[in-house]
Amino acid sequence: MIFMVLILSITLLLMLSFLWLFLYLLSMKSFVDREKSSPFECGFDPISSPRIPFSSHFFLIAVIFLIFDVELIVIMPLILCLTINNLLEMYLIMIFFLFVLIIGLFHEWNNKMLDWM
């Protein structure tokens, strides 16, 4: 009985190893594609030196996206709590939160952080 379990285990291990090897060979790149080695919305060439500085506007847009993404995460539970809690308090919290975000956006706009040229 133990000998049979051992043989089945080794057989299963060998089959999975061959499957893993086959999938690995199947997924390898066989040729260099010009489109795959071109930059994709990142602002710098992937083949050149990684120490070349890139435009800070890409970083700024990513940070603004994250801020407004976090804003949605904060506001959505407030909308769901409108029926449970005091309506006026919830509106004041939302208005204050959006006011802080709009002040930050105007600050970035006044410092010319959103200008591309």
Secondary structure as the mmCIF struct_conf table of DSSP 4:
data_model
#
loop_
_struct_conf.conf_type_id
_struct_conf.id
_struct_conf.beg_label_comp_id
_struct_conf.beg_label_asym_id
_struct_conf.beg_label_seq_id
_struct_conf.end_label_comp_id
_struct_conf.end_label_asym_id
_struct_conf.end_label_seq_id
HELX_RH_AL_P HELX_RH_AL_P1 ILE A 2 SER A 27
BEND BEND1 MET A 28 MET A 28
BEND BEND2 PHE A 31 PHE A 31
TURN_TY1_P TURN_TY1_P1 ARG A 34 SER A 37
BEND BEND3 SER A 38 SER A 38
BEND BEND4 GLU A 41 PHE A 44
BEND BEND5 PRO A 46 SER A 48
TURN_TY1_P TURN_TY1_P2 PRO A 50 ARG A 51
BEND BEND6 ILE A 52 ILE A 52
HELX_RH_AL_P HELX_RH_AL_P2 SER A 56 LEU A 80
TURN_TY1_P TURN_TY1_P3 CYS A 81 ILE A 84
BEND BEND7 ASN A 85 ASN A 85
HELX_RH_AL_P HELX_RH_AL_P3 LEU A 87 ASN A 110
TURN_TY1_P TURN_TY1_P4 ASN A 111 LYS A 112
BEND BEND8 LEU A 114 LEU A 114
#
